[in-house]
Amino acid sequence: MYNVFKGENEMNTLSSGQIAELFGLPKSKLRYYINKGLLSPHVDEENGYYLFDESDIYRLYQLIIFRKIGFSISDIKASQAVDDLMPLLHKSKQMLQANIDELISLQKLTTKIIDSHDSSQLDDVYFVAHADRYFKKLPQDMVTNGEINYLSASKQKEFKIDQPYFIQSNEAQVDVCYASQVSDYDHVYLAGNYACINFLVADEVGLDLKISQFLEDPLFQLTQPKDKQILVYENVTRSLAYNSGLVYTVEVCV
C-alpha cells in the first residue's frame, strides 16, 4: 500500500477519480459510502474535492471485502465502533456457509431437471426394471374431484409434493397416492420390467388421449390382460423445463 502514496512525486493522497480507478468502483459508489458515514476522506479547502490518504484506502478495501462476504451497511457502520471484529466475521462465515449450502442444493436440483429431460425423449417408449413398489392413498379430505389440496397434503410427511401418483382402482375411481412401504399401503406394483413413456400435455383430456394411444400399442395388446395396472404420475421435475404444459410419466408392466 505504501508505494501507492510514496513515489518520485511524494504523492500523499489520491483523488476520487484515482481511487475509483484503483478499485474499479464508480464515483457514485464512493459518494454513497461517504454519505453513509463509512468513509471520511479529507476535503481540499481550495476546490472542495475529496482527498483519500492511506487510512482511507485501507478503510475502503476493508469495506469492499466486508460487502463481498455479506456484511450489511448497518453491520459495517456498527463495526466501526468496536475493535474486535471476530464475532461479526464468525456470523458472516455462518451466513456464507448457509448460502453455499443453498447454492449446492439449487445446483443439484438444476442437474436433476437437466438429467430428467435428457434421460429420454418425449413420446418415446423406454424400459425400466423396478423392485416391488407400494403406494398409499391420500386421505379423502386432501383430494377434491381428483385435485390435490397441496396445503393439506404437505402435512402428510410421507407425501412428496413433486411426486403424486394416480392409480385407477376401478373404472370409476382414480386414487391419488404417494410412495409408501410394505408395512402400510393400498396399492402394490410388483417387481418387473415396465414400459414407460413421458407425455407433455396441457390438460387432462390430452393426457387421457395420450394414454389411450400408448395402450393401443400391439406390445400391450399381446402381453397384458384387460385389467392391467397402469401407473401415472406428474413428473414435476421434468415439467420445470417446459412452459406449455405438464409432463406425465406412464408405466405399464410388460
Buried (B, 14 or more C-beta within 10 A) or exposed (E): EEEEBEEEEEEEBBBBEBBBEBBEBEBEBBEBBBEEEBBBBEEEEEEEBBBBBBEBBEBBEBBBEBBEEBBEBEBBEEBEEEEEBEEBBEEBEEEEEEEEEEEEEEEEEEEBBEEBBEEBEEEEBEEEEBEEBBBBBBEEEBBEEEEBBEEBBEEBEEBEEEBBBBBBEEEEEBBBBBBBEEEEBBBEBEEEEBBBBBBBBEEEEBBEEBBEEBBEEEBBEEEBEEEEBBBBBBBBBBBBEEEEBBBBBBBBBB
